[in-house]
Amino acid sequence: QESPLPDGVPEAARRMAVFGPAGHPVLECAAAEWARAVRAASGESPALLAGDAGDAGDAPSVPCVAMGVLSALPSGLREAAQEALAGAHSDEAYAVLPVDGGGVALVSRAPAGVLYGAFHLIRRLRLGQPLGEPCVSSPRNDLRMLDHWDNADGTIERGYAGRSLFYRAGQIDFDEGRVRDYARLLASIGVNAIAINNVNVHEIETRFLTEAYLPHVARLAGAFRPYGIRVFLSVNFASPVDLGELPTADPLDPRVEAWWRAAADRIYRHIPDFGGFLVKADSEFRPGPFTYGRDHADGANMLARALAPHGGVVIWRAFVYNCLMDWRDRRADRARAAYDHFMPLDGRFLDNVLLQIKNGPMDFQVREPVSPLFGGLSATNVMLELQITQEYTGQQRHVCYLAPMWKQVLDFDTHARGPGSTVAEVVSGRLYGRPRGGMAGVANVGDDVNWTGHSLAQANLYAFGRLAWDPSLDPAEIAREWTRLTFGDDPYVVRAVEGILMASWPAYEAYTAPLGVGWMVNPGHHDGPNPEGYEYSKWGTYHYADWQGVGVDRTMATGTGYTGQYHEPVRSLYEHLETCPDELLLFFHHVPYTHVLHSGKTVIQHIYDAHFDGVEAVVWMVEAWRRLEGRIDPVRFERVMARLEDQVQRAIEWRDVINTYFYRKCGIPDERGRHIYP
Ligand code: GCU
């Protein structure tokens, strides 16, 4: 619930005018959101001046907020707006311009751009920034998407905030108001696409493509539509077989192609602006083209041809690896898998296919190098997949603000076309002049009253949207902005919450698996310390700790050769011990515990220090939060307090298990004599 602003609203906000196609739902939403924000801030709705939509009318003569689509603007405003938007490549771009006499114009070529601009003005209003300050903002990524791992039974795979917002007991069954609020929330951060079901498509969700379910999918799509959000479905590659309609799902069989064409036609009859399919194939026991001796380009292109006549796209996941590996074979390396599978296919995917690549080569660990497919693929549309839900980063019981990690990923220089070939440039499509690109985040919301279980986990959702729109934003600035919009303007609160958020990822990394090895978690649910939980398993997730050393040799010289998947100079940087960054050392090299890091510490001393420091950081966070009592509302205060206190206990557990594990392996005591359980 928003509180009124102490000084009310600027003069221009007291009136508004709207210009654009009459009754356009997205434009209506933009106007309604702005009016609602003004009402919340001042107690009064803005007076509606002109702008019966469709009527190009005159420029308002009194100060007001005039919003609309370029083509419908009164001529007095149109010229300046046209000029402002001339350089913007996206129709979703918006411009804000001051108007003579104290008014403000908000303009876009498309209604969706007006909606994003309205939320921009709402941010300015709440943050006390001048409304009319000129600006042009264009999304860096065309596709800004949330992937829900929701199941029809109402559970959420890797969900930590309650049950699904979309499903109950095997049905698409949702609270219209709640979903509408969710759509508002997503639009306010610029998200424009959503995959509504888990990439692991089970029996019921396979039927979402049928007449029995499509009207309900369409209802859900209808709830998102006014907020400019297009719905996607995760599909089961074996659908024609599993639905009992064909004996095969071979992508090169004409019957299969025809089946998918009919499925696509059917979907578009119900949902004319349907986004397309998200596909997990030949991965973790999901069916795919390999069954038929076909490759992933065969599979993706077949689906893409079915969607193309309707303007839909296929988002094909690159998360493909052998999950039946042998820990005895030290040459086998899961990290290599995505690159090895997809590089040979570069150039074979149709233009309406995007390959969705996880940020790292493994699986959303707290620290991984960037996937070498970014910058590797040059003739394929790619998308970056991030995990907003905190599967491996504290499951929303720990605070772990992920924007600083994502920012490192986006800023990472692949050197694919020389310096400046950042991941952000690759995934936007710009680096290689690709027609499509984007960013997807695995959603962290559920039906918990605060959406994300941990109130501070909302910052991750917020940051995802803001970075997908503009990867150049600064994570600390985003944290500050989120805090002010969420908890208000008390500078003491803002400093403390920003401090907690910014300290949280480094702290989590410090008290969990060290120096990039990852995976020291309990198998299955992936929470809590278990240093050898995955060490002798089939999943390909090893650290090879023994009495002398730890780490995975992924060099070309003596290891799995994974470093060879990067362009120079990154390849050499990781290949050599002398240049490999400390935080990734054990990802790339197997070293003795006495190896000296760039920091000057030995590996074992770093492990001990990091684990003690990590716990201290959480203790600091608890104290910093405790001092906010009385400065923020008691409900959120208590809820976060309880989780932070729990986090201290969990961090201590991590510290002691990991320190003892390594102490028992190597027998080297802590230089500083702190207690390590024998
Ligand atoms: C991880 C996660 C699974 C998920 C998979 C994926 O392995 O634990 O729950 O299905 O990633 O991204 O497909």
Boltz pocket constraint, residues with backbone or C-beta under 6 A from the ligand:
constraints:
  - pocket:
      binder: B
      contacts: [[A, 157], [A, 158], [A, 199], [A, 200], [A, 280], [A, 319], [A, 363], [A, 391], [A, 524]]
      max_distance: 6.0
